[in-house]
Amino acid sequence: MGRPAIIELTPRPLPDDELIARIFRGLGDATRVRILQFLIEGPRTQKDIVAEVGLSQGRVSQHLSCLVWCGYLDSERDGRVVQYKIANARVVALLDLGTAFLNSTSGDIGSCRTLAQEN
């Protein structure tokens, strides 16, 4: 049995609370957050992103697929090169809010346990 797909091929109607939770789950991986923070500076190629985050091309590709599919990033192909960029200024606002929240909690988030850690 392989890994579950990171994307659903057909959107399902879901209540707003579930959709909002999915917004935060999309940001629930440090690598995806690092990619978004890197792309705030401007559009970059996958090669640039791989060099920045220090992971394999395959792992970065999975994260980029998730971020594009969920609407955090746009991609634009120019021949064989694909450029990635932030899809919406609100993505930057979400990251800024996360940073502000972190700064206002005096680092308490570091002691926060998630369900995955408890199992």
LOVOKE-892218 format. One record per residue (C-alpha): y, z, x. Coordinates in steps of 0.02 Angstrom, whole numbers, padded with zeros to 5 digits, always signed. Each point is the difference from the previous one (the first is absolute). Example, Ala and Ser with C-alpha at 12.3 -4.5 7.8 and 13.67 -1.06 7.14 Angstrom:
-00225+00390+00615/+00172-00033+00069/
END
This chain:
+00000+00000+00000/+00165-00056+00077/+00173+00071-00008/+00088-00012-00169/+00129-00137-00020/+00177+00057+00034/+00070-00109-00138/-00049-00040-00177/+00000-00184-00039/+00063+00025-00177/+00138+00126-00042/-00052+00126-00131/+00118+00078-00126/+00020+00180+00052/+00112+00143-00057/+00161+00026+00098/-00061+00162+00082/-00148-00093+00077/+00111-00143+00057/+00123+00121+00081/-00145+00088+00088/-00056-00170+00067/+00173-00027+00074/-00025+00156+00105/-00182-00039+00040/+00061-00166+00072/+00106+00103+00119/-00142+00124+00027/-00052-00072+00167/+00100+00035+00157/-00032-00175+00069/+00072-00082-00156/+00153+00111+00012/+00021-00045+00185/-00013-00185-00044/+00134+00018-00134/+00113+00099+00117/-00019-00136+00133/+00042-00137-00125/+00161+00087-00052/+00072-00075+00160/-00037-00175-00066/-00140-00125-00028/-00142+00002+00125/-00161-00095+00034/-00171+00078-00012/-00012-00010+00190/+00161+00104+00014/-00068+00127-00125/-00168+00014+00091/+00092+00034+00163/+00111+00131-00083/-00136+00101-00089/-00134-00020+00134/-00145-00041-00115/-00115-00150-00007/+00058-00158-00084/-00134+00025-00134/+00059+00176-00047/+00182-00054-00003/-00046-00149-00108/-00081+00117-00128/+00155+00109-00006/+00114-00151-00015/-00107-00069-00142/+00016+00165-00093/+00189+00008+00027/+00025-00181-00057/-00116+00014-00149/+00085+00160-00061/+00174-00072+00018/+00067+00096+00151/+00006-00156+00110/+00027-00186-00017/-00083-00125+00116/+00059-00173+00047/-00105-00128+00093/+00080-00118+00127/-00142-00107+00065/-00128+00118+00074/+00120+00148+00011/+00025+00121-00143/+00159+00106-00006/-00002+00164-00096/+00154+00084-00071/+00046+00141-00117/-00011-00068-00178/+00129+00111-00082/+00139+00117+00058/-00080+00137-00105/-00144+00006+00126/+00126+00056+00131/+00071+00125-00125/-00176+00073-00028/-00022+00022+00188/+00174+00079+00013/-00042+00120-00142/-00162+00047+00089/+00096+00037+00160/+00130+00102-00095/-00135+00099-00088/-00087+00033+00165/+00163+00059+00079/+00037+00115-00148/-00169+00088+00003/+00012+00061+00179/-00165-00086+00040/-00099+00093-00133/-00085-00164-00046/-00102+00018+00160/-00098+00142-00081/-00028-00096-00162/-00184-00030-00036/-00059-00155-00091/-00156-00018-00106/-00080-00107+00135/+00019+00144+00124/-00075+00127-00119/-00161-00098-00031/
END
